[in-house]
Amino acid sequence: MITLYDIPSKAPGNVWSPNTIKTRMALQHKSLPFKTVWLEYPDIGPTLKGIGAEATSKWEDGSPWYTLPVIQDSTTGKVVADSWKIALYLEDTYADKPTLFPFGVRAPVEFFEAYFTETTIRPGMRIFMSETCYRLNPTSEAFFRRTREAIYKLKIEELAPPGPERDAIWAAVKGGFDKFAPKYASNGDGSLPFFYGETISYADIVVASYLLWVKIVLGPENPEWKEVESWNGGRWVKLIELLKDYKIVDA
Ligand SMILES: N[C@@H](CCC(=O)N[C@@H](CS)C(=O)NCC(=O)O)C(=O)O
């Protein structure tokens, strides 16, 4: 059995993190059953150190920065950190299951993820970070607030206050999606929904995971999310709909 470590929230079903949603969807694409262990932010480092997970980055002071998702696979005894490394691990370890990387190639998907996040997500980080903070449970919220305020050198409330500053951030996010959408749709006659046309791959899981993050932290009825739904001919709602069988919330 695979154990997925994830971060809970006040959102229905707990799930919100784009990186752990990628792993949730990847596990389901491969039809691999898993169970979730929920960790509030302050417990991530100590717990992961305890199970021998690798840190994925470093804090400014050089100390290890532990992040989720992490999976622990009781069949192989392996502990894997980082959503991309987990996708590769699942692909290699469970090669007989449906592939996350059609044609056996990973590089196009790795480049795709980097391009997608840089173009569409990075411009909106101030909005997404503040909205994430408001959705976390109190102990996580306090940790997230302290660490992110230190990084941005601003109060969370100052990251994307309503008004012209926030409108400009949204305009940049929309500009990013307008640039990205025609490239994503450049297979066939432009109507095919996935990176590989009609075939779901890890690339589509990445896009859907970030969209679900935005939808969850804003809330499905939020006017800003409703705007996203209308962008690029409704392509993003359709994508989420096409991946709806990959249930991101535990049964
Ligand atoms: N490159 C990592 C990034 C993971 C990441 O940033 N995870 C966030 C949640 S979305 C986290 O666990 N942060 C813990 C912290 O900031 O202390 C991956 O793709 O898994």
The ligand as an SDF file (V2000), in Angstrom:
LIG
                    3D

 20 19  0  0  0  0  0  0  0  0999 V2000
    9.0120   20.7320   -5.9170 N   0  0  0  0  0  0  0  0  0  0  0  0
    8.1110   20.2650   -4.8990 C   0  0  0  0  0  0  0  0  0  0  0  0
    7.3930   21.4360   -4.2880 C   0  0  0  0  0  0  0  0  0  0  0  0
    6.3930   20.9780   -3.2550 C   0  0  0  0  0  0  0  0  0  0  0  0
    5.8480   22.1020   -2.4180 C   0  0  0  0  0  0  0  0  0  0  0  0
    6.2630   23.2630   -2.5360 O   0  0  0  0  0  0  0  0  0  0  0  0
    4.9170   21.7320   -1.5230 N   0  0  0  0  0  0  0  0  0  0  0  0
    4.3370   22.6690   -0.5870 C   0  0  0  0  0  0  0  0  0  0  0  0
    2.8220   22.4900   -0.5720 C   0  0  0  0  0  0  0  0  0  0  0  0
    2.1200   22.8650   -2.1690 S   0  0  0  0  0  0  0  0  0  0  0  0
    4.8690   22.3380    0.7970 C   0  0  0  0  0  0  0  0  0  0  0  0
    4.8120   21.2020    1.2160 O   0  0  0  0  0  0  0  0  0  0  0  0
    5.4090   23.3060    1.5230 N   0  0  0  0  0  0  0  0  0  0  0  0
    5.9180   23.0720    2.8660 C   0  0  0  0  0  0  0  0  0  0  0  0
    6.5370   24.3150    3.4420 C   0  0  0  0  0  0  0  0  0  0  0  0
    6.5610   25.3360    2.7470 O   0  0  0  0  0  0  0  0  0  0  0  0
    6.9670   24.2700    4.5780 O   0  0  0  0  0  0  0  0  0  0  0  0
    7.1130   19.2660   -5.5200 C   0  0  0  0  0  0  0  0  0  0  0  0
    6.8200   19.3850   -6.7270 O   0  0  0  0  0  0  0  0  0  0  0  0
    6.6700   18.3560   -4.8350 O   0  0  0  0  0  0  0  0  0  0  0  0
  1  2  1  0
  2  3  1  0
  2 18  1  0
  3  4  1  0
  4  5  1  0
  5  6  2  0
  5  7  1  0
  7  8  1  0
  8  9  1  0
  8 11  1  0
  9 10  1  0
 11 12  2  0
 11 13  1  0
 13 14  1  0
 14 15  1  0
 15 16  2  0
 15 17  1  0
 18 19  2  0
 18 20  1  0
M  END
$$$$
